[in-house]
Structure formats: C-alpha cells, structure tokens
Amino acid sequence: MRITHGFRPLGTPHAVTIGNFDGLHLGHQAMLARLMDVARARGLPSCVLSFEPHPREFFAPEQAPARLSTLREKAEHLARLGIDRLHVCRFDRAFAALSAEAFIDQVLGATLQARYVLVGDDFRYGARRAGDFALLHEKGRLLGFDAEHLPTVEVDGERSSSTAVRAALAAGDLEHAARLLGRPYSISGRVVHGDKLGRDIGFPTANIQLKHNRPPLLGIFAVELCGLDGAPLPGVASLGKRPTVKGADALPVLEVHLFDFQAEIYGRRVRVDFLHKLRDEEKYPDLDALVAQIRRDVDNARQFLAKIK
C-alpha cells in the first residue's frame, strides 16, 4: 500500500472513500469492502482519504475523544485489508477553512482524480461542515465521478461506531468492543526500556511505547502479544499510571508480563491484543501488597486464557 500526502495531483484516477476510520470497526470494514469491490470492477486503485490530526483534535484538543488507533496502526490495518493507497491530508487552519466546493474540487478532483466516491450516511465536509451528500452527488456529475453512501452497520442492534467502541473499552467490556471491531482491541508499539521495577520484583515486563497519552482503556488485562516469531504469547498487561510507584500526574504506561518467557525483545515492534479486563488500577500501601496482587492477576489471566483456548 502506498501512503501519500498533500495536494499535488497523483496522476491516476482512483476509487475513493473518506473518513477518519479511527479503530476500523465493522462499519468501516463494510465501507472498505464495498470500495474494493467497485475499484476492482472498474479497474481502479482503491484509496482511503483520511486526516491527521483528527479534526476534533484540531478544534478542541482537550475535549477530543481518545484515539482508538494511531496513524501507523490505521495504515497497517488498511494494508492488511488490501487497500491500494492511503492519502493523508494535514488538518490545519487552511484545510479547515476550505469550503465544501473547494474540498471537492481540490482534493477529490485535482489531487485524487476520483472516479467513484463512497461515504458514510452521516458524512459532512468543508468549512462549518456545510457539505452534504447532495452536493457531493451534484459536483460528481460535473467532475466525472459517481457518489454513493452506505447505511449504518449494526451489531446486535447497535450502530457500529468509534464512539460505541470507546464506550465499551471505557466500561471494561472488551468482549463487546471486539464484537464491534470484528477483532480484539489492540495497541501496537515498539518495546522500550522501562525502570526495570517488574524485573526487580519477579515479574519482568515488556514496556510498549505509547504514541498517545490518553488511551481509551485503563486497568489490568489478560492479553496476547503478537509480532514475535511464532504464535501469540499469553500474558497479563497493566495499562495506566501505576499509582503505587508513580504520582497522580504520571503518564500512562503499557507493561506486559509474558508467561514463561525470558528472551530480550527490546526494539521489536509488537501488537498487544486486549482480551479481557481483570480489574481497575489500585494504589497499594507497599510493594509487598503490590506483588501479592500481581500474583493473583497472573493466576486470573492464566485461567481466563486457558478457558478460551
């Protein structure tokens, strides 16, 4: 998959879909499947048009929702699904000021040379979100592309959306989040050096670099770690501020203790699949109490993972 940026004409007509695609849940996947079907039928490369940062992060960073996926995670998943191109527009003040008509002309027309454009049924675009599907359809006839919108995808009567996934993760219902996503929720990153406390207390951990300081879930989890040679490795993960050993202002940290595993994996890029929440974070009076709780967490995670095999 190719990743491109900006407004320079790409020189190739595309079948395009537009959105933030945060988390790439089942609703997104339905759109991508439709896009690829049309692209193949018309002999066009498929293109996802997305934005960085998320528009809500630009307009109100303190109120913006926690991200479900980084740009790299999104790109990796799109590549696995078979998308040909990810085109990223930087969402800045100039881009936010584009009128709906200018967005269609400059981005869909001049840059991507769209021949087919697929959007969700609630898609809005342009300054003050003035653009709607009627305008997209009308401009498409003038610029030479067909416009189509897809209805909402529901899972067990609930709209599959990034908002619903965030709510499930925040509530600790990882099984429901997985139903909305079509897979377990995951975080990818590089294994980096930590403060080595886990090793000192008998539970060495792989510290996974986080790209965002507001993960959509916090607590202690049964997990699998993927990306090393061989099958996924079972473990228990802590994602949070570690209140027993750090202050209230500490940044969140993702630490994974892998069962019966001793190899050094610093620098490796891995993916942590969150399968079940065991409990919330707690502050313990001393390290002995913390170690006793970690032993219970390890036992509980082992029991859960054994049941699902």
N, C-alpha and C positions, 0 to 999 in steps of 0.2 A: 504494500500500500504506500502511495506517495502522500507526503504531507506538504502542503503549500500555504503561503500566506499572502496577504495584501491584495492589491487591486490591479496588478499587471495582468493583461489578458493571457490566459493559459493556452490559447491556440487550438483547443479541442472542445467540441460540443460535449455536454455532459447531461446525464440524468441526475437530478439534484434533490436532496431533502434537506430541510433546515431545522435547526434547533440546538439547544444546549446539550441534550442527550446525557444528562447527569445520571449516572448509575446504569444506563442502558437496560432498563427493565423490560418486561414483556410487551408493553405498549410500544416502546422504541423498537424492539426487535420485530414487531409486526410491520412497522413502517419500513424498516430496512429490508425485510424480506420482499415487500411489495416493490420497493425501489429497485432491488436487484433483478426481480422478475421483468420489470419494464425495461431496464437497461439491457438485459440480455436479449429481449425480444426486438429491441431497436438497434442493437449493435453499438451501444453507447457505454462508456465507462461510468460507473456509479460514483457519486460524490456526496459526501456529507459536509454541509456548510455549518460551522459552529463558531462560537465566540469565546474570546479569552480577554479579560476575565468574564465571569458570568455577569450579565447586565445588572443584576441586583447587587452584586459585589461592588460594581462601579458607582451606582446611585446611592446606596445606603450600606456601606460595608459592615457596620455594626449590627444591622438588622438582617443581613443576608443569611439565608439558611446554610447550615453546614453542608459542605460538599460531600457527595457520595463517591466521587471519583476525581482523580487528578487528570490533567490533560493527557499525560502519558498513559495512564490506565485506560482512559477512553480510547486513545489511539490503538493500544494493544488489543482491546476487545473488538474494535471495528475491523482491525486486520484479521482477527480470528474468524469473524463472520463473513469475510470475503469482500469488503468494501474496497474499491479501487483507489479512492482519493479522499483525504480529509483536508478540507480547506478551512483555515482558521483566520477569521477577521479579528483584529485587535479592537476590543470595545473600549474606545476612549471618547473624549468630548466631541471630536469631529465626527466620529461614526454615529454617536448618539444623536447628533443634530441632523443626520441625513433624513430627508423626507421619505415617505413611503415610495413615492415615484422614483426618487433618486436611488434608493436601495435596489429597486428592481432593475433600473437602467444600468447602474454602475456595477453592481455585484453579480446579479443573475444574468444580465445581458452581456455587458462588455467583458467582465472578468471570466465568468464560468461558461458563457455561451450556452446557457441552458436550453435544452430542447424538451425537457419534462421537469416539472417541479411538484414535489409531493410535500404536503404539510399536514400537521395535526388539525383537528377540528376547532381548536382554540388558538390557533397561531395568529399573532399580531406582530407588526414590524413597523419600522420607521419612527421618526420623532413623535413622542407622545403616543406611541403605539397606534398611530392613526390608520395604518394599512390593514385591510382585511382580505378575505378570500375573493370577494367580488372584484376588488381592484387587481389582485394578482391574476385572476382569470382574464379580465379585460386587457391588461397590459400584455399578458401572454399571447393573446391573439395578434397583437401588434408586433411583438418581438419574435414570434415564431416558436413559442413553447406552449405545451399543454400543462394545465394546472389541475391537480387532484388533491382532495383532502380525505383523510381516513377518519372514521369514527373512533370513539374511545374504546380501548380494550379493557374488559373487566375480568377480574379473577375472583371467583366466588361472590359475584355481585358487587364487588368493589372496583372502582376505577384504578387501573394500574398506573401509578404516577410516582414521580420522585418524592412528592410530598407524603404519599402513603408509605413509601419505603422508609423515609426518615422517621415517620411516626412509629412504625413498627420497631425500628432499631432503637429509638429513644426509650421505648417501653420495654425493651429487652426481649421482644418476641422475634427472635431470629428465624424461627421456622416460618412465620408469616412473611417476613421480609424475603426469605428465599422463594416462597411461592410467587410473590410479586415480581421478583427478579428472574425467576426461572433457573436460579443457581444460588449457592450460598453467597452472602455478602463477603467481600474480601478487601484487603488493603495490601498493596504491593510496595516494595521499597528495598533499599539496599541494607544489608546487615552492617551495622556500625559499632564502634567501641562504646561501651557504657561505663558506669562507675564500678563495675565488677562486684557489686554487692551480692547479686544472686549466686555467683561462684563462691563467695566467702561464706554464705550461709547454707551451702549444699545444694542449691538449685540454680545451676548456671543457665543463663538466658541468652537468646539471640535478640539483640536490640534492633528493631526495624525503624529506619529513618522515616519520619512523618513529614509530608510536604505541607500540611495544613495544621494549624494549631487548634482547630475546633472539629475533632472527629465526630461523626454522627452517633456514636455509641461509646459508652464508658462502662468499665466493670471488669469482671473476671470471666473467662470464656473457655469452653472446650473448643479446640481448633485443630486444623490440619495445616501443615506448612508445605507448600508446593514450590517447585523450581529447582530443587537439588536433583541429583541423579537418582532415578528410581521412583518408587511410589511415594505418595504424600506421607508426611511424617506426623504422627499424632502428638498433641501436646496441650498445654494449658497456657493461656495468654492473659496478661494484665495490660489493660489499656486505660491510662488515667494519670493522675498527678502523684501517685504514691504518697498518700498523706502521712504515713507512718515515718517516712525518711526524708520527705521534702515538705516545703512550706505550701501554703494555700495558693501562692502566686506561681507555682512551678508550671512549666509547660507539660502537656500530656506526653506520655512515653508509651510505646508499644514494645512489650517484652514477651518473648515466647520461650517457655521451658519445654524442650523436646524430651519425650520419654526415651530412656535407654539410648542416648545419642551423645557422642563425645567429640566428633570432628570439629575442626575450626572452619568456620564458614564466613569469616569477615570479608566484606567486599562483594559477596554474592547477592544478586537481585532475586528476591523470593516473593511469594504471594501467601498471605495468611487468610485462610477460609474460616470464617466465624460460624460455628455450627450450633452452639447452644450457650446461653448465658447461665453461669453458675451463681453469681451474686453481684451486688454492688461493691464498690470500693469501701473500705473501712479504715479508720485510724486505730492502731493498736498501741497499748501502753509501752511496749518494748519489743525488741527484736525476737525474743523467745516466743511471745504470743503471735507475732507475725509468722515465724517459721512453723509453728503448730498449725496455723490456718492454711499456710501453703501446702502442708502435707495433706490436709483434708481436701483442698482444691484439686491436688493431683489425683487423689483417690476418686473423687467425684467425676473428674474429667475422664479418667480411665474407664470408669463404669459406664458413663454415657457413651463414649466412643465404642466400647465393646458391644453395646446393645444395638448400635446402628450398622454394624458390620455384617 
